[in-house]
């Protein structure tokens, strides 16, 4: 096992339980966490933007992008439920894990080597399948939302699986977006905040785009059903 992967695992084991605990508590505790994370994200984005042409435009786009993302986290927790939010977080994490291990094992053609030379099409497949399977297993064990308690499994499970596939794809797009910005800025990491992960944006790149998309899909699902 590489030292980089070991650092990632240790960091994840320490940070993940803390993160999940704060999600469950919600309220002002969650709002404080999101506020601090938003400031750190803007700090990292600022130093990326400084190295890119059209600094002001890139910076403003980053403010809007991250503002929408963090607001989506809060709305998901406060308006819907902690279970709905934790389902999203699990889908994103499993998407990243599936992409990494499936890509490592199967290899194959590169996805977009000009932006992220390590990503493969096989890894992208893992990023779609893993959150779909996770979502179905999560709902089977923990349920989804009280409003869907009477839903038949053959209706709910395919919906959750499709939701997982979409979030997996969007999460990978979010990852590629930050990778694209880093390439434009000619940097390897957005920072050095988290050992083995780089900066905060390196760790939550998939969630940033995934959160508003997930919120929109959840709102649509609740409206339709």
ABEGO torsion letter per residue (X at the ends): XBAAAAAAAAAAAAAAAAAAAAAAAEEAAAAAAAAAAAAAAAAAAAAAAAABBGAAAAAAAAAAAAAAAAAAAAAAAAABBAAAAAAAAAAAAAAAAAAAAAAAAAEEBBABAAABAABBAAAAAAAAAAAAAAAAAAAAAAEABAAAAABBAAAAAAAAAAAAAAAAAAAAAAAAAAAAAAAAAGBABAEAABBGAEBAAAAAAAAAAAAAAAAAAAAAAAAAX
